[in-house]
Amino acid sequence: MPFKFKIDNHQQGRRLDKVLRGKWPNLPLGALMKYFRKRQILVNGSPANYNDKVIAGQEIQVPWDDSPVKKTITPQGPSVRVHLDIIYADSNICIINKPWNLLTQPAKRNDDSVIARIIKELGWRDNSFLPTPVHRLDRNTSGILVVALNGEALRVLNEAWRNGKVRKKYLALVSGNPKDKGTVKVALVKDTSKNMVTPVKSGGLNAETRYRTIKGNGDVALVSLELLTGRPHQARAHMAYVGNPIIGDRKYGDQKINQKWIQKGIKRPLLHARTITFDENFPAPLEYLSGRTFNAPPPDDFLSVLRERGWHIYNWGV
């Protein structure tokens, strides 16, 4: 017997195949596409295409007899710590200062993660939409992270990211003595078996990083980074490429230098997402974010190196 459900406001504007895969995450993609080819998936009684954009209130009919599999997370158990450093929150978005060594999304049930903590702290009860990160931070990268709290905000933010209406800046502590400023424009190829990227002169994915040195004393420098593209490990690979790897980076850095920092308690690449700035004409319904900048203070391991160097903590011009 076919199953029917209606599109809600959170799903408004999404592609139909993505809505269905969200409700039935275990349904193989090949099987889903087969149902579309056979014209067995209907919108308001008419056969639909996989890439149709849905509208709130539309009735969707699928040819299987099953209740929707809701994407739920139960953030309970000894591994979940509730505290999260929330910088800003309203009914549309939540901006947090992510600690390092924390997953953005849980890999399995009861994992501690940004999403699990937001669900717990906000007392989340809406199973039709779960808080969704708009961009990514590696597990061991600390700093500012934007999370959408409803479907409309998610769509607006995703489009804004694609159109360059959001600027992100990072702070990094690097080895050596980098130039005062520069731009690294070198493509990257990912090796999934090693979870690493390699700079290449031809082929690969375009990647561009702009950097500026804020402080330096010969062997260590504090730099501001702006990622003009958003490739995995981009900042780490690009700074290593120009000869100034990020301190604590065991994948891309100098292992002898890293050993010194490990002995001082540095256990991860000292990369921190410092600021998010929204475009002056940010689209509705998030127009109230227009021109606003949000800052995330660096964590203790990052600050410990600054203190060791006698560098004062201030706004650093980023």
Secondary structure as the mmCIF struct_conf table of DSSP 4:
data_model
#
loop_
_struct_conf.conf_type_id
_struct_conf.id
_struct_conf.beg_label_comp_id
_struct_conf.beg_label_asym_id
_struct_conf.beg_label_seq_id
_struct_conf.end_label_comp_id
_struct_conf.end_label_asym_id
_struct_conf.end_label_seq_id
STRN STRN1 PHE A 3 LYS A 6
HELX_RH_3T_P HELX_RH_3T_P1 ASN A 9 GLN A 11
TURN_TY1_P TURN_TY1_P1 GLN A 12 GLY A 13
STRN STRN2 ARG A 15 ARG A 15
HELX_RH_AL_P HELX_RH_AL_P1 LEU A 16 LYS A 23
TURN_TY1_P TURN_TY1_P2 PRO A 25 ASN A 26
BEND BEND1 LEU A 27 LEU A 27
HELX_RH_AL_P HELX_RH_AL_P2 LEU A 29 ARG A 37
TURN_TY1_P TURN_TY1_P3 LYS A 38 ARG A 39
STRN STRN3 LEU A 42 VAL A 43
TURN_TY1_P TURN_TY1_P4 ASN A 44 GLY A 45
STRN STRN4 SER A 46 PRO A 47
TURN_TY1_P TURN_TY1_P5 TYR A 50 ASN A 51
HELX_LH_PP_P HELX_LH_PP_P1 ASP A 52 ASP A 52
STRN STRN5 LYS A 53 LYS A 53
HELX_LH_PP_P HELX_LH_PP_P2 VAL A 54 VAL A 54
TURN_TY1_P TURN_TY1_P6 ALA A 56 GLY A 57
STRN STRN6 GLU A 59 VAL A 62
BEND BEND2 PRO A 63 TRP A 64
BEND BEND3 GLY A 77 GLY A 77
TURN_TY1_P TURN_TY1_P7 PRO A 78 SER A 79
STRN STRN7 ASP A 85 ALA A 89
BEND BEND4 SER A 91 ASN A 92
STRN STRN8 ILE A 93 LYS A 98
HELX_LH_PP_P HELX_LH_PP_P3 PRO A 99 PRO A 99
TURN_TY1_P TURN_TY1_P8 TRP A 100 ASN A 101
STRN STRN9 LEU A 103 LEU A 103
BEND BEND5 THR A 104 GLN A 105
BEND BEND6 ALA A 107 LYS A 108
TURN_TY1_P TURN_TY1_P9 ARG A 109 ASN A 110
STRN STRN10 SER A 113 SER A 113
HELX_RH_AL_P HELX_RH_AL_P3 VAL A 114 GLU A 121
TURN_TY1_P TURN_TY1_P10 LEU A 122 GLY A 123
TURN_TY1_P TURN_TY1_P11 ASN A 127 SER A 128
STRN STRN11 THR A 132 PRO A 133
BEND BEND7 VAL A 134 HIS A 135
TURN_TY1_P TURN_TY1_P12 ARG A 139 ASN A 140
STRN STRN12 SER A 142 ALA A 148
BEND BEND8 LEU A 149 ASN A 150
HELX_RH_AL_P HELX_RH_AL_P4 GLY A 151 ARG A 162
TURN_TY1_P TURN_TY1_P13 ASN A 163 GLY A 164
STRN STRN13 VAL A 166 SER A 175
BEND BEND9 GLY A 176 GLY A 176
BEND BEND10 ASP A 180 ASP A 180
STRN STRN14 LYS A 181 LYS A 185
STRN STRN15 ALA A 187 ASP A 191
TURN_TY1_P TURN_TY1_P14 THR A 192 ASN A 195
STRN STRN16 MET A 196 VAL A 200
BEND BEND11 LYS A 201 GLY A 204
STRN STRN17 LEU A 205 LEU A 205
STRN STRN18 GLU A 208 GLY A 216
BEND BEND12 GLY A 218 ASP A 219
STRN STRN19 VAL A 220 LEU A 227
BEND BEND13 LEU A 228 THR A 229
TURN_TY1_P TURN_TY1_P15 PRO A 232 HIS A 233
HELX_RH_AL_P HELX_RH_AL_P5 GLN A 234 TYR A 241
TURN_TY1_P TURN_TY1_P16 VAL A 242 GLY A 243
HELX_LH_PP_P HELX_LH_PP_P4 PRO A 245 PRO A 245
STRN STRN20 ILE A 246 ILE A 246
TURN_TY1_P TURN_TY1_P17 ILE A 247 GLY A 248
TURN_TY1_P TURN_TY1_P18 ARG A 250 TYR A 252
BEND BEND14 GLY A 253 GLY A 253
HELX_RH_AL_P HELX_RH_AL_P6 GLN A 255 GLN A 263
TURN_TY1_P TURN_TY1_P19 LYS A 264 GLY A 265
BEND BEND15 ARG A 268 ARG A 268
STRN STRN21 LEU A 271 PHE A 278
TURN_TY1_P TURN_TY1_P20 GLU A 280 ASN A 281
HELX_LH_PP_P HELX_LH_PP_P5 PHE A 282 PRO A 283
TURN_TY1_P TURN_TY1_P21 ALA A 284 PRO A 285
BEND BEND16 LEU A 286 LEU A 286
HELX_RH_3T_P HELX_RH_3T_P2 GLU A 287 LEU A 289
TURN_TY1_P TURN_TY1_P22 SER A 290 GLY A 291
STRN STRN22 THR A 293 ASN A 295
HELX_RH_AL_P HELX_RH_AL_P7 ASP A 300 ARG A 309
TURN_TY1_P TURN_TY1_P23 GLY A 310 GLY A 310
HELX_LH_PP_P HELX_LH_PP_P6 TRP A 311 ILE A 313
BEND BEND17 TYR A 314 TYR A 314
TURN_TY1_P TURN_TY1_P24 TRP A 316 GLY A 317
#
